[in-house]
Amino acid sequence: MKKDRNKPLALPHLGRRFSSSPWDVLGMTTSTASFKNRHFPFVTPSPPPPTPLLAPSSAMHNMTDEELFRWASTAPRLDGTPYHRVPKVAFMFLVKGDLPLRPLWEKFFEGHEGLYSIYVHANPSHAGSPPRGSVFHGRTIPSQRTAWGGVSLVEAERRLLANALLDLGNERFALLSESCIPVYNFPTVYAVLTGAGGASFVESIATPARYRPLFAARNNVSVEQWRKGSQWFEADRALAAAAVADGTYFPTFRKNCAGERFCIVDEHYMPTLASVLGWGRRNANRTLTLADWDRERRTGPHPHTHRAEEVTEELIGRIRSGGARGNCTFNDGASGVCFLFARKFAPDTLEPLLRLAPKAMGFG
C-alpha cells in the first residue's frame, strides 16, 4: 500500500519521555548495532558507518511553536555536519496565500532534486493547495496570520527557519516572497550560495536615527550595533540556528517595537542580530534579492511592482548587473554575481517570464 507522504508528521510532545532521539522520529536512520549499544552503555561501540540523512516526509507536523523551536535549537549549527551528504539550499517562501509565479519556480527547480528543500508559510485561512506532482505540494508548514510591518512577520521567518533546520541536509536558507523570481538558473544559484564560504547575505546598515535607548538598557544593544536592512536574506546554518535559538534579543523587539513607526521589526531584527553576534566578515552585508526603490516608481513604503509589459530581456539583464547599484562586492572584493533573485513581480508577469526564462535566465 502506497504511503501518503503528505500526511501530517505525528511527533511526541517534548514533555513526554520517549525512547528514540528527535532525529530518529524525524526520519534519521539508525542501525541495529547502534540501537543495541544504547542499551549497553558499558560497551564501547565502534563508529557506525555513515548513513544518509532523511528529511521529514512532510512539512506538516503537530508540534507547537515552543516544541518546534526547542527541537530546532538542538540541531547541529555548523555547516559541514559530520554526515556524508550533499548540502541543500532551503527555499523559504513567506506568502499571503497563493503562489502566482509557482510555474516559473517549478521550471527553476526541475531536474535538481536532492539539492533543495521548500517550505511555505501562508495565511492559515488560505485553503488552496498546489497540485499533486508540484514540488510545492505538501510543503506548507503550520502557519500563523501575519501583518505588514508587525512582529508576526519575523515570527513567521523564525518559524520557517526552525522547520528548515530540522532537515540536517539544509546548509543555506533563502527567504523569498510570492512576488520573487530567480534571475539565474538553479546551478548558478546553488553554486553561489553553497560556495560562499559560510558567509551570510544579510543587509545590515547603521541607522542611528532609528535607535531606541531602551535596547541598551535591556539587552546591551548599543547605537553602534543597531542596524536596518532588507527583510529578504540568505543565511548560513549557523546564523539560522542562532536566530531560532535567540531568547534574548527577539523578545525585546517583540515587546518594544509594536506600533513604532521607526522600529519595523522585519527591517531591523536580522540585521541587528547579525551585528550584535559579531558576524562581521562572515556577512556580505547585502541582500541577494533586488527590489526597485526608485522614488518616482515606488508606492509609499513599498518597492515598485513590475507588470507584464515591463518584463523584457533588458530588465533581467539590469537586475543581474545590480540595477542602479552597479558593481557588487563581497568581503571587499568584486563579485561576478550581484543578485540571484528579484521582486516585486505581479501575477500577470508569469507568461512573459516563462517565455523569457530559457534565454534570459537559463532555465525552462
N, C-alpha and C positions, 0 to 999 in steps of 0.2 A: 504493500500500500504506500503510495507516494505521500511523503510528509508535507504538511503545509508550512512552508518556510516563512510565511507571513503571520503565523500565529504568535501572539504576544509571548515574550520570553518570561516564564514564571521564575521568580527568584525569591529566596527566603528573605525575611526581614532581618536586618542586621542584629537586632536584639536577641534573635534566637541562636541556639547553638547548632552548628552544622559540622558534618564530618569532613567535607571537602573544602578546598580553598575557593575563594571567589572566582579565580581564573579557571578552575575545573568546571564550575557551574556555568560559566560563560562560554564553555566550549574548548578550553585548553585541554589537549590530550595528555593523559598520564599513563605511563607504562605500568604493567603488573608488578615489575620489580620495585619501582619507586613506591607503589601503593603498599607493598609488604613492608618495606623499610620504614614506613610511617608508624607501623605497629611494633617495631623492634628498634627503638632508638639507640640501644646499646650496640647495634651492629653498624659498623662504618660502611655506608653504601658506596658502591663505585659510581663515578659520574655517569648519569644516564645519557644515552645517545640523544643528540638534538632532535627535537620533534617540531613539526610545523605549528605555527600559531594559527588557530582557527578563530575567525571573528564571530561574534554573535550572529545567528542566522537572521535576526530581525532587529530593526531599530526600536521596536516596541518592547516594553517591559513593564513590570508592576511596581518598580521602585518609586518611593517618594523622592523629592529633590534632596532631602537630607541624606537618605541612603545612597542615592546616586553619587553625590559629592564625596561621601566617605569612601565609597568603593573606588571612585576615580582617583582619589588622593593617594590610594595605596599602590597605584600602577607605577611601574618604573618611569622615572622622569627623563632620563637621559636618552639622546639619540644613540643608536648602536647598541640596543639592549642585547644581552648575551644569548641570542637565538639566531638560528640560521633562517633568514627570510629576506625577501626583497622589501625595502621600505615603501610605504604607501603614502599618498597625499590624501588627507581628509578634506573634502569639499563640503563646506557647511553653509547651507542656504537658509538665511533668515528672511522669511517671506510672510506676507499677509494671508495669502490663500493659494491661488493657482500659480503655476509656473508657466507664463505665456511663452517664454522662449525655450521651453523644455526640448522641442525637437532639435534645436541648434546644439544644445548641450549633449543630447544623445549622440549626435554625429561626432561631437568632440571626444566623447568617451569611447566610442566604438572601436573595438579591437584592442583595448588596453586593460582588459580585465585582470585583476590581481595587483594593479599598480595604484588603485584609488579606492576610496570609500566615500559614500554620500550620506549626508544627514540633513534633514529638512525640519525646521521649526516653523510651524504655521499656526495661525489663529485656531484654537480648538473648536470654534464654531464652523470652521470650513469642512464641508462634508465631501468634497471632491477627492479623487484619488487617481494617480497616473495609471494607465492601463497595464495589465499584466504583460510582462515582457520588457517593459521600460526599466531602465537602470534606476529610476526614481521610485518604482513600485515597492512599497513596504519600507521605505527609508525615512518616513516621518517619525520623529521622536515624540514622546509625551511632552506637550507644549502648554504654555500659558499665554493669556492675552497680553499684547504689548501695545504701547502708546508712544508716538513720536516724541523724542526728547526726554522720555521718562526713564527711570531706573529699570523698568521692566525690559528695556532693550538689552541692557548689559546682563540682566539676569538670564535672558534668552541666549546671549552669546556664551555665557559661562555654562549654561545647560548643554549647548551644542558641544563645547569643548569637553565637558565631562563625559558625554556619551561617546565622543570620538576617542577619548583616552582609554576607554575600555578595550579597544582593539589595539593590542600591543604592536601591531604592524604599522600603525599610523605614526609617522615621524614629522610630517608637516601638516599645518592646519590653516586653511584659507577660508575666510569669512566672505560670503557673497550674498547678493540680494536677487530678487526675481527680475530686476532690470539690468543685471550684469551680463556681459558677454565675454567670451575668451577672444583675444585678438591674435593668438598664436595656436598652433596645433598642440595636441597633448604631449608628444615627446619633448617639445621645446619647453612647455610649462613645467613638466616633470623634471627636466634637466636643470632648469634654473632653480626651482625650489629645493630639490634634493642635493644640488651641488653648491648650495650657499654656504657651506662650511659651518653649519649650525647657527647661522645668523637668522634673525627675525626681521621682518619688514613691517615696522610699526612707526607711523609718522608721529614724531614727538617734538613739538615746537614749544619753546619757552613763551609763556603768556602771563607775565606778572600782573597785568591789569585785571585778570580774572581770578587771581588768587584770593583765598579766604583765610585769614589768620587762624581760624578755628582748626584748620587741618594741622597746623604746627602744634597747637595746644593739645590736640587729642591723639595724633599719630606721628608727630615729629616730621611732617612733610613740610619742608621749607619752601619759600618762594622760588629758590633756585631749582628745586626739583619739580615744581608744578608745570605740567605740560598739557598741550592740546594737540589734537591731530585727527586724521580721518578715522572714521569708525571701522573701515574695511581694512583688516590687517591680514598678514600671513606670518604665522608664528612657528617656531620650532617646538619640539615636545617639552623641553624644559620650561619655557615661558608659558605654554598652555597649561602645564601642570601647576605652575606657580599661581596662575590666575584662578584655577579651580580650588586650590588649597588655601587661598587668601582669606583669612578670617580677621585681618587687621584693618586693611585699607577700604575694602569694599563696603563693610558695614557703615563706615563713616560717610562714604559717598552716598549710600542709600539714605542715610538719616538726614544729611545736611544739604543735599543738592535738590531735593524735591521742590519744584516750583521756582527754583532760582534761574533767572534768565541767563546768567553768565556762568552757570555750572551745569551744563548739559552733560549728563553722565557718560553717554556713549562717545562723546568727543574728548573726554578727559581721563576716564578710568584707565584704559590700557596704556595710553601714552605716559601717564603719571606713574603707573605701576612699573613699567619698564625703566623709568627714571630712578625711582626710589630703590629698586632692586639692583641698580648698578649695572644694567645691561651694556651700557657704553658701546664699545665697538662690536659687540655681539648683535647690535641692532643697526640696520641700514638707515634708520631714521627717515624712512619714506615708505609710502604705500606702493603696491604694485597694481592698484586699481585707479584708473584715471577718471575724473569727473570734470565736466566743463563748468567752471565757476565764473565765466565771463559775466561781468556786471550787467551788460546790456542784454544778455540772453537768459540768465537765470531767473527763477521765480522766487522772490523773497529769500528765505533761508535755505532754499533747495537749489541744487545744480540744474543746469539746463537738461531737458528731456529731449533726446533725439527722436525725430519722427521718420517715417518711411522714406520721404523724399530727400532726407539728408544722408541716407546710407549710400555711400559711394566707396570705391576703392581708395580714393584720396583721403577720405575720413579715416579709414582704418590705418592708412599709412601715417597720418598725422598722430594718431593715438600711439602707434608703435614707436614713433620717434620722440615721444614725450610731449606732444601738443605744444602749448605755449611755453612750457618749461624748458624745452630744448634738451641738451645732454643730461643724462642721469649719472650719478656717481654711486659707488659702493665702497666703503672703507677708504675714502679719499682717492679712489681710482675711478676712471671712466668705466661705465657698464655698457655692454653692447645691447642690452635689453632694458628699456625704460619701464614699460608697463605690460603686464600679462593679461589684464582684464580692463574693462571699461564699463561705465554706467553714466547716465540712465538711458535705457533704450525702451521705447514704448512697445506695446504688444504688436502694433502694426509694422514694426521693423522686421518681424520674423521672416517673411518671404524674401525681401531683398537681402537679408543677411544669409539665408540659406543659398541664394543664388551666388553671392559673392564669396562665400566661405572657401570653396576649393582654390580659388585664385588668390584671394586677398589674405586668407588666414591659414591656408594649408591643410584643410580637412574637409570632409563631406563629399 
